Every structure is written in C-alpha cells, then in structure tokens.
C-alpha cells in the first residue's frame, strides 16, 4: 500500500492545531505513516516545506527546538520516498494542474505525484482535496 503525503497533514503532527476532525485525520495518517508495509511518497520540495513550516512556530515561541527535534525524529521513522522526478514534471504536468485547479505549484506537485503514481493523496488542504477529487485522485 502507498500514498502521497502532503505537508498539511505532516505539520499537524507537530503543531496539533486545527479542528478535531483534522486532528483525527492527521492521527489516522500518522498510524499509516508508521506502518512498516506502507510506502510514503513525497515530492522533492517536501523536506524544505516541512522545515520551513516547522521554523514558524519555533520563531513565535509556540514550540521549542526540542519539540521540533522530536517531530523530526518521528518523520524519520518511516522510509519516505522523495520523488526525484518532481522537477522534470514542474514545467509541464505540475504547471498544467496548477492552472487547471487553481493551486500553487507546490500543492500541484503533490497532486501530480499522486496522479502519476496512481496512489491516494493524504492532505488537509481544502483546495488540494477539491482538486484531487476533480482529477480523479483518491484521498487517503
């Protein structure tokens, strides 16, 4: 089993913010993430997006560096597969999806990867969920 993991879900594991429904979904995906039989795919910008978003609550003193380190230790438990072909698809497929579904190129990269691999997409981003449904990509 496999899925593409969006940063919006991953970051809930650190910040634990959002509605009860969002947190329940994020925890469900975390259980899947930690399943050793699961294959988790991410576009090549995912590590930078995660570290960028992680620094915001640190700089606002919402979390401390120790919490960030614990979070990083958790996400390094699973063998995340970073897609090295993300850049190859950026000017074609990803750009087309960003235009068609009115997404940022960063979000469209998650959709493009899920579509290319024919796997579900795990996301809490409403626009990305809407786009996935319109594109025929299953949600995890």
Secondary structure by P-SEA (a helix, b strand, c coil): ccbbbcaaaaaaaacccccaaaaaaaaaaaaaaacccbbbbbccaaaaaaaaaaaaaaaaccccaaaaaaaaaaaaccccccccccccccccaaaaaaaaacccaaaaaaaaaaaaacbbbbcccaaaaaaaaaaccccc
